[in-house]
């Protein structure tokens, strides 16, 4: 009888504990106030930037026109340009768990294969025709499709993905994220153009073995990305 009582108490304890230990499905934690305009002059905390004093908040803090301007796709070899609308550009997003980007891709242009470590991405094609692809982890399966204006895509958090203009006009895409600062890891630059204090980043030997190439190729890639 005593053993049964212990088992019942254990089950009740687990039932009470389960909602507490259940992981959150949101990327950013829920805010505890109406808004928290980021004070970008202060260092960020774990969940965002400190709030700007309410007495200093203005209407302009809730509006952002950065995504209305076309990106300069001729400024880089990829022929694409991403205008970011995250918390550093739009402080009103602080703690709200969302942000947006504008992506312009010229004819024949591509985006760097990249990931967003802190957010899922959902995008809508506004103009043009483009190929969107994503790569799964582990078994490295590629899922891709050509999309036209009005069609939508989703990229699960952390997966490598890319876009390529496959049409005859420039592509315009707007993307949304479930984080006020989703982060971007460009695979090629992350590996071949990274730097660290006191050294030159990823050792050539690591890159040579990982990509099965010689040092000449590694040096050429590094030169192109520098």
C-alpha positions in Angstrom: 0.0 0.0 0.0 2.8 2.3 0.9 4.5 1.6 -2.5 1.3 2.5 -4.3 1.1 5.8 -2.5 4.6 6.6 -3.4 3.9 5.8 -7.1 0.7 8.0 -7.0 2.7 10.9 -5.4 5.4 10.5 -8.1 2.8 10.6 -10.9 1.1 13.7 -9.5 4.6 15.4 -9.2 5.3 14.7 -12.8 1.9 16.1 -13.9 2.6 19.3 -12.0 6.2 19.5 -13.3 5.4 18.9 -17.0 4.1 22.3 -17.9 7.1 23.9 -16.2 9.8 21.9 -18.0 8.0 21.9 -21.4 10.1 23.8 -23.8 8.8 27.0 -25.5 7.9 26.8 -29.2 8.5 30.5 -29.7 11.9 31.9 -30.7 11.9 35.0 -28.5 10.2 35.1 -25.0 6.9 37.0 -24.6 7.2 40.6 -23.6 5.9 41.7 -20.2 4.9 45.2 -21.3 3.1 46.9 -24.2 6.4 47.8 -25.9 10.1 48.2 -25.2 11.8 50.4 -27.7 15.4 49.3 -27.8 18.0 51.6 -26.2 20.8 50.7 -28.6 23.3 52.8 -26.7 23.1 50.2 -23.9 24.6 46.7 -24.1 22.0 44.0 -24.9 20.8 41.6 -22.2 19.8 38.0 -22.7 16.3 38.7 -24.2 17.0 42.0 -25.9 18.1 45.6 -25.3 17.0 47.7 -22.3 13.9 49.8 -22.8 14.1 53.4 -23.9 12.5 55.5 -21.2 8.8 55.9 -22.0 8.9 59.7 -21.8 11.4 59.6 -24.7 9.3 57.4 -27.0 7.8 59.0 -30.1 5.6 57.9 -32.9 8.6 57.4 -35.1 9.8 54.6 -32.9 6.9 52.4 -34.2 7.5 53.0 -38.0 10.3 52.0 -40.3 10.7 52.9 -44.0 14.0 51.0 -44.7 12.3 48.2 -46.7 10.8 50.7 -49.2 14.2 51.3 -50.7 15.6 49.0 -53.4 18.9 47.4 -52.5 22.1 48.0 -54.6 22.5 44.6 -56.3 25.5 45.8 -58.3 27.5 46.3 -55.1 28.7 42.6 -54.9 29.4 39.6 -57.1 26.3 37.8 -55.9 24.1 40.4 -57.6 21.8 40.4 -54.6 21.2 42.7 -51.6 19.4 42.1 -48.3 18.0 45.1 -46.5 17.5 44.0 -42.9 14.7 45.1 -40.7 15.7 43.6 -37.4 16.0 45.3 -34.0 19.3 47.1 -34.8 17.6 48.9 -37.7 14.1 49.1 -36.2 14.4 49.4 -32.4 10.6 49.2 -32.0 10.9 45.5 -32.6 12.7 44.9 -29.4 11.3 42.0 -27.4 8.4 41.5 -29.8 9.7 38.3 -31.4 9.5 39.4 -35.1 11.4 41.1 -37.8 11.4 41.5 -41.6 13.9 41.7 -44.5 13.8 43.0 -48.1 15.7 40.8 -50.6 16.5 42.2 -54.1 18.1 39.8 -56.6 19.2 41.0 -60.0 18.9 38.7 -63.1 21.3 35.8 -62.7 21.9 36.7 -59.1 21.9 34.5 -56.0 22.0 34.8 -52.2 24.8 33.2 -50.2 23.8 29.8 -48.9 23.1 30.7 -45.3 21.2 29.9 -42.1 19.2 31.9 -39.5 20.2 30.3 -36.1 17.5 32.0 -34.1 14.4 32.0 -36.3 12.2 30.4 -38.9 11.8 32.4 -42.1 8.7 32.9 -44.1 8.8 34.8 -47.4 6.6 36.1 -50.2 7.7 36.8 -53.7 6.5 40.2 -54.8 8.1 40.4 -58.2 10.1 38.1 -60.6 10.7 34.4 -60.6 13.2 32.7 -58.4 14.4 29.3 -57.2 14.2 28.7 -53.4 16.0 25.8 -51.9 16.6 24.4 -48.4 18.9 21.6 -47.2 18.0 19.2 -44.4 20.4 18.4 -41.6 21.9 14.9 -41.3 20.8 13.3 -44.6 21.4 16.5 -46.7 18.3 16.4 -48.8 17.6 19.4 -51.0 14.0 20.7 -51.3 13.5 23.4 -53.9 11.0 25.0 -56.2 10.7 27.9 -58.7 8.3 30.6 -57.3 6.6 33.5 -58.9 4.9 36.6 -57.6 2.4 36.0 -54.9 3.8 32.6 -53.8 5.1 31.9 -50.3 7.9 29.8 -48.9 9.0 28.8 -45.4 12.5 27.9 -44.1 12.6 26.0 -40.8 14.9 27.5 -38.2 18.6 26.8 -38.6 18.5 25.0 -42.1 20.8 26.0 -44.9 18.9 27.7 -47.7 19.5 29.8 -50.8 17.6 31.8 -53.5 18.4 32.4 -57.2 16.9 34.6 -59.8 15.8 32.3 -62.6 13.7 34.9 -64.5 14.2 37.9 -66.8 13.5 40.7 -64.3 14.8 41.6 -60.9 13.3 39.6 -58.0 11.8 41.3 -55.0 11.0 39.3 -51.9 9.9 40.2 -48.4 10.7 37.8 -45.6 9.5 37.6 -42.0 11.1 36.0 -38.9 9.9 35.0 -35.5 12.7 36.8 -33.8 13.6 40.4 -33.4 17.2 39.5 -34.3 17.3 36.1 -36.2 21.0 36.2 -37.1 22.6 35.2 -40.4 25.4 32.7 -40.9 26.7 32.8 -44.5 28.3 29.4 -45.0 31.2 30.5 -47.3 32.2 33.5 -45.4 31.7 31.7 -42.1 34.3 29.2 -43.1 36.7 31.0 -45.4 36.5 34.6 -44.2 36.2 34.2 -40.4 38.8 35.8 -38.1 39.5 35.4 -34.5 41.6 37.3 -32.0 45.3 36.2 -32.3 44.9 33.9 -35.3 43.7 33.7 -38.9 40.4 31.9 -38.4 39.7 28.4 -39.5 43.1 26.6 -40.2 43.8 25.8 -43.8 44.3 22.2 -43.0 40.8 21.9 -41.7 39.4 23.5 -44.9 41.6 21.4 -47.2 40.4 18.1 -45.6 36.8 19.1 -45.3 36.5 20.2 -48.9 39.1 17.8 -50.3 41.1 20.5 -52.0 44.6 21.8 -51.9 45.9 25.0 -50.3 46.0 26.9 -53.6 42.2 26.5 -53.9 41.7 27.5 -50.2 43.8 30.6 -50.7 41.9 31.5 -53.9 38.5 31.2 -52.2 39.8 33.3 -49.2 41.1 36.0 -51.6 37.7 36.1 -53.4 35.8 36.5 -50.1 38.1 39.0 -48.5 
